[in-house]
Amino acid sequence: MASPQEAALDVFRNPQPWSDEDLAKIEHLKAATDRITGELRKIVVGLDQVVRLTLIGLFGQGHCLLLGVPGLGKTLLVRTLASSLSLKFRRVQFTPDLMPSDITGSEVIEEDKATGERSFRFVEGPLFTNILLADEINRTPPKTQAALLEAMQERQVTVAGERRDLDAPFFVLATQNPIEQEGTYPLPEAQLDRFMFQIDVGYPSEDEERQILALTTSGYEPAVEPVLHAHEILELQHLVRKVTIGEDVVDFILRLVRATRSGEPEAPEFIRKWLTFGASPRASQNLVVGGKAAAILDGRSQVTTDDILAVAQPVLGHRIITNFAAEAEGVTKAQIVEELLKTVA
């Protein structure tokens, strides 16, 4: 009798053949992705790569950390995405005085006016939603960050010793301002690791900024039509796991991730010079799932190396720890990942 590990490896290497129904769902997802992008384009200008990575994170059942200066449309993107997916959306502005109960909810005492009896009633916090926008997540204390960490990892919250499951799908999009660092609480590595992607949001081009001015200062108010509902998203998230990935692509992922660890014999010299810690096995998992989601968004049932290269930077960038030598030479994590991709590929 095969062990659970052997059985899982067999399923991984020899997935079930695709049924006609599954292939039809892939086509449905590709068409839905095009429609969602079209709905976002009504309001959101540019940010093509950000939109694509966000959709990969959603269908890959991951969470995303958006890193960029204020005013780039991060909140607008998330709100519009929720509207196009017909999902519940809530936004929390993280502040230094935010307590865990402010996001998880709490129990309140209610009195029955007829009998005079008192009882506890749970009042849900903003975590009980489908898409949560955690604005400036690094401005809240570690205790509140820990409450969010439980929700992200376990899809549940614990209040008064009782566990309560969150709604499915549950997707966290957090934002972080890289400029102002006064009064912030840097995210611990354990929480950073829970984000599937760290997505850098850059400035728009001149033409895109001209379009932003036209959309936001003319009184034009386009209507966003819902494309997918919650039960459809859950089905498509399950379908992503069935996408086939070849042994050559798996080998590439393993070489890539293991090369980030300076203690491994296959680590390049610049990794030994600039990195203290490399990526964990969760990076490998996210590269596989991200590659599968990228493939299926394009209507394909097979992962290619190009799919992995497309998600490598947002997966690995926040999972490697640079040392003093890298900081002294002004070498960024993005540059290290870029160099690593060239070396391993």
C-alpha positions, 0 to 999 in steps of 0.5 A: 500500500502506497504511503500518503506521500507516494500517493500525492506524488503519483497524483502530482506526476500523473494527473487525471485526464481532462474531461470535456467539461473541464476543458469547457471550464478553461475556455469559460475562465479565459473568456471571463478573464478577458471580460473582467479585464475589460470591466476594469479598463472602464475605470482603471488605467494602465496597471496591466501587469498588476491586474494580471498578477492579482487575478493569478493570485485570486484564482491561485487562492493566494494573497497579494501585497501591493507596494507603491506610493499613494495615489496610484489607484491601488484601492480603486483597482481592488474595489473595481475588481470586487464589483466585476466579480460580484463579491463582498468587499470591505476596506480596513484602514490600518492604524496604530490603534487598531485592535484585533477585535476591530477586524475579527469582530467581538461578542457583545451582551444583549438583553432581552427586554421581555425576559430581562435575560442577557446573552452574548451575540457575535458581531462580525468584523470586516474579515468576514468578506470575500475581498479584503483591502488591508490599506497600509498594513504595516501601520498596525501593531503586531497583535493585529497583524497576527490576527490577520495572519491567522485569517490569511493562513487558516481562513478562520478567526478565533474570538473568545476561544471559538473558531469561526470560519470565513466566507469562501472565497477569501482574498486579501489585498494589502497595500504598503507605502514604501516612503513613510516609515515613521510610526510603522511596524514592519511586517514579520517574515512569517507574514510576508511569506503568507503573501503569494505575490508582492506586486510593485505598482509603478507610476503611469506613463504620460498617455496613461496619466492623461487618460486618468485625468479624463476619467477622474475629472470629467464627471464620467461614471462608468458602470461595472458589470459583474462577470463571475459569482462566488460559486464560479470562482470556487470551481475555477480555483479548484480547476487550477490545481488540475493543470498539468506541470511537467517534470522539466518545469518542476526541476526548473522551479527546484533549481531556482528556489534552491539556488537562493539558499547560500548554504546549498552547493548549487547557489551561485557566487553572487547569492553567497555574497549578497543573501543571508537567507533564501526562499522557503518551500512555500516559494516553490509551492507558490511558483507551481500554483502561480504557473498553473493559474497563469497557464489557465488564464491563457486557456492552456492546461499545461504549465511552461517555463515562461509561466514560471518566469512570469511569476518568479519576481513577485514570488521570490522578491519578498522571500529573500533576505539580503545582507550588509554587503548587498545594502552597501553596494546598493543591490536590490532584491529585484536585481538579485532575482533578475540575475538569478533568473538569467543564471538558472534559465 
